[in-house]
Amino acid sequence: MSSAPDTEPGTSTGSIPSGDLQRSPELAPECGLRERKKRQARADMHRAALELVAEHGLDSVTVEMIAERAGISPRTFFNHWASKESAVLGLPVLGPDESWRALLTVSPGATPEQALREVLRQIIRTADADLGLRELKKRVLHREPSLHAVSAGRTAHMQSALIAAFERRVRVGPLTQEQAEELIGEDVETFAGGAAEDPQLYERAVIAVQLGFAVSRSAFSLSMARGTTVLEEFDHVSHVVGTRRITS
């Protein structure tokens, strides 16, 4: 599909063309030393938060406790996480605003579906690779049901942001970083699911984003079952979905 409102030959609005999910340029080169250190620091804080909640319960754990176990200061903690709940959940580095911006600016020559896949891959790169840590997270979530509401709210906001970005990318094409910064305030109001100006385009965006999240959920499940990385399974499931031409 092109970045214009009308679709390419051989595809229909809302469909995922064969190959769109598995063929697209990388969002960014492999991270450097600084980024790896940053990710390791986040992983250490995430682990500390999970361990402490498993030991003491969510209500008894403080940011100071997490920071102390992770060997960092509370100030450093808040450079990475908005709250102790976000650290326990290991929320992705890309929040709704950052994901909106990424979808509009990544891979200018890619279709909106390809660009969406690259944003989801970037989010998944930050997922827990440690199967033991993910098992611990499952136990903590079972013990602390209040965390599900936090996670569900974050997911809904993320999806709304990506739907808004997808629609804009189809209408006007990819943007530069500077253009995206100027427009984010305008689109933030639509993140909560405002009325769609173009119902057909909105349908296409919703299907693409929700299908992308479904692929991500399948990747997490398969990763746990097979002991593989989430990114490997995401690419595998994306290939299966693209090959079978899943449509609305």
Buried (B, 14 or more C-beta within 10 A) or exposed (E): BEBEBEBEEEBEBBBBBBBBBBBBEEBEEEEEEEEEEBBEBBBBBBBBBBBBBBEEEBEEBEBEBBBBBBEBEEEBBEEBBEEBBBBBBBBBBBBBBBBBBBBBBBBEEBBBBBBBBBBBBBBBBBBBBEBEBBEBBEEBBEEBEEBEEBBEEBEBBBBBBBBBBBBBBBEBEBBEEEEBEEBBEEBBEBBEBEEBEBEEBBBBBBBBBEBBBEBBEBBBEBBBEEEBBBBBBBBBBBBBBBEEEBEE
